[in-house]
């Protein structure tokens, strides 16, 4: 048997229901740029799932592209976006937001979460600063659900952040690259309907959640981002074969598949977390989603790499490191069993 792969949650292709429909529709000629009936059906299903019948829904191919396009469309030239220090737009998108002319304004965090209080304080410090004409204005708030550390915003936390954003009249944008894994968590109490009520823009991740590729941007207030299709075109984000995106999301939002697709990942991650605790490994972060962050001695990390592909996260101290093990919608019980066996053997020496 080859090496196990728990490096990320986008390593597999796509859910079999998507592959089956792609095969069925492969030779059907479809109108371009998302003007086809499959894509319109996907929009309607997403509007229904979000309880938002008038929402604008747009389909893009990847997360970085989506973040750059949305943030660029929402901000004025003199504005920046408030984000956690660990926010994906700051740490892992190669300066895509900055390359569009907008600064990422950093806030303190806990497990990747920022607070309504810190958002309000930052905006109000700007408002009273006599030198504000020389500063970047906080123009929007970016958060992700779940966070980079796999933590979840509660409904109460999201409501508090939304309240501050509306009081200060700046948009709240939620990155949902791993949203299916949040929705599948028993600990989660934020629904798609809540996101549609409390956010100005959010996206529903497909690339990491069972699609070949693709993200669905939901704008609950129709027309809130004018000419967004043109903005997408400018970012190279308007796919000529847009029906490929539409078909995938139409499938994910048929019979509640998207709300269920993350459950195998959550079950696998919980089993891995429990096994790590039982065998004496330390967990760097306590979170309920599909990413697991054990602390390993560097020698054990090197040994583990012989059998398992994982993501190096960061140094814990001189002798130990934090790694990430990510389960996905396609993680099997057999692979989870094998990983747990490798971890137990590693701890035993």
Order of alpha helices (4+ residues) and beta strands (2+ residues): beta-alpha-alpha-beta-alpha-beta-alpha-alpha-beta-alpha-beta-alpha-beta-alpha-alpha-beta-beta-alpha-alpha-alpha-alpha-beta-beta-beta-alpha-beta-beta-beta-alpha
